[in-house]
C-alpha cells in the first residue's frame, strides 16, 4: 500500500535538529550502532574516494551506521557517475555536430543531471546538503540542557 505525504525524517536527524516539530520521537525505532560500515569492494574507484572522504565524519556525528551501507553506497556511486559525466562535458562540451549536420546535446548532459538528482536525494537523507544541515544542532551546541523557564524562575535547571 502506498503512503501519502512527506517521507518521515529519521529520528537521528530530528534529534540533531532539536526536534523542530516538537512531535513525540519514536522511542521504539531501531537504533543501530553508530559505526560506519565498511566500504564495499564493488564500488567504482571514485565512489570509494567519496566514501573515504565522508564516512568517518558522518560516523562521528551519528548519521551513518552499519545498516546504512546500501544507501550510502548509492550516494557514493551516484557521485562517481555524476563526476564522470561532468568531466566528459568539461573535456568535450555539451553540443556535438551529427554526421547529418545537426547539432545535438551529448548524452552526458542528461546523465549528469540524472545522477545529480539521485545524489542529492541521498545527500538530503543523510543531512549532507546546506539546507538539510542548517536544521541540525551539533552536539556541542546542544550541551546546555537547562530549561529556559527554570532559568527565569531561578531553579537549578
C-alpha positions in Angstrom: 0.0 0.0 0.0 1.4 3.4 -1.0 1.8 6.0 1.7 1.0 9.7 1.2 2.6 12.8 2.4 6.2 13.6 3.3 8.7 10.9 4.0 9.4 10.7 7.7 12.6 12.3 8.9 14.9 9.8 10.6 14.9 10.2 14.4 18.7 10.7 14.5 18.3 13.8 12.3 15.3 15.0 14.3 17.4 14.8 17.4 20.3 16.7 15.8 17.8 19.3 14.5 16.4 19.8 18.0 13.1 18.2 17.1 11.7 21.3 15.5 8.2 19.9 15.1 8.1 19.1 18.8 6.2 15.9 18.0 7.0 12.8 20.1 10.0 10.9 18.9 9.7 7.3 18.0 11.1 5.6 21.1 10.7 2.2 19.6 12.7 3.0 16.4 15.6 0.6 15.8 18.8 2.2 17.0 21.7 0.7 15.1 25.2 1.2 16.4 26.6 4.5 15.1 29.5 2.9 13.3 30.3 3.4 9.7 30.0 0.3 7.5 33.0 -1.0 5.6 33.4 0.4 2.1 32.0 -2.2 -0.4 34.7 -3.6 -2.7 32.4 -3.3 -5.8 32.2 0.5 -5.7 33.9 2.4 -8.5 37.2 3.9 -7.6 35.8 7.5 -7.4 32.9 6.3 -5.3 35.4 4.7 -2.9 37.2 8.1 -2.6 34.0 9.8 -1.8 33.2 7.1 0.8 36.6 7.6 2.5 36.1 11.4 2.4 32.8 11.4 4.2 32.3 8.1 6.2 34.3 8.9 9.3 32.8 12.5 9.6 29.3 11.1 9.2 30.0 8.4 11.8 31.3 11.0 14.2 28.1 13.0 14.2 26.0 9.8 14.4 24.3 9.9 11.0 26.0 6.8 9.4 25.5 3.3 10.8 26.3 -0.1 9.6 22.8 -0.6 8.3 23.1 2.4 6.0 25.6 0.7 3.7 23.4 0.4 0.7 22.0 4.0 0.9 25.5 5.5 1.4 26.9 3.3 -1.4 24.1 4.6 -3.6 25.1 8.1 -2.8 28.8 7.5 -3.5 28.2 5.6 -6.7 25.8 8.4 -8.0 28.6 10.9 -7.1 31.1 8.9 -9.1 28.9 8.7 -12.1 27.9 12.3 -11.9 31.6 13.4 -11.7 32.5 11.2 -14.7 29.7 12.8 -16.8 30.8 16.3 -15.7 34.4 15.6 -16.6 33.4 14.4 -20.1 31.4 17.6 -20.5 34.3 19.7 -19.4 36.6 18.0 -21.9 34.2 17.7 -24.9 31.5 20.3 -24.4 27.7 19.8 -24.3 26.9 20.0 -28.0 28.1 17.9 -31.0 27.5 18.1 -34.7 25.9 15.0 -36.1 27.0 13.4 -39.4 23.9 14.9 -41.0 24.9 18.4 -39.9 22.5 18.9 -37.0 23.7 20.0 -33.6 22.7 17.8 -30.7 23.3 17.7 -26.9 25.7 15.0 -25.8 24.1 12.2 -23.6 26.4 13.1 -20.7 24.4 16.2 -20.0 21.2 14.2 -19.1 23.4 11.6 -17.4 24.9 14.2 -15.2 21.5 15.7 -14.4 20.1 12.3 -13.5 22.9 11.3 -11.2 23.0 14.8 -9.5 19.3 14.3 -8.7 19.9 10.9 -7.3 23.0 12.1 -5.4 21.0 15.0 -3.9 18.2 12.7 -2.7 20.6 10.5 -0.8 22.5 13.6 0.5 19.3 15.1 1.9 18.6 11.8 3.7 21.9 12.0 5.4 21.8 15.7 6.1 24.6 16.4 3.6 23.1 19.5 1.9 23.4 23.0 3.2 19.6 23.2 3.7 19.3 19.9 5.5 22.4 20.6 7.5 21.1 24.0 8.6 18.3 22.2 10.6 20.9 20.2 12.6 22.1 21.2 16.0 25.6 19.9 16.6 26.3 18.1 19.8 28.5 20.9 21.2 25.7 23.5 20.9 23.2 21.1 22.4 25.1 20.5 25.7 23.2 23.2 27.6 20.1 21.3 28.5 18.9 23.8 31.2 15.3 24.6 30.8 14.8 28.3 29.9 11.8 28.5 32.2 13.8 27.1 35.1 16.4 29.8 34.5 13.7 32.5 34.6 12.2 31.1 37.7 15.5 30.8 39.4 15.5 27.0 39.6 18.5 24.7 39.3 17.6 23.6 35.8 
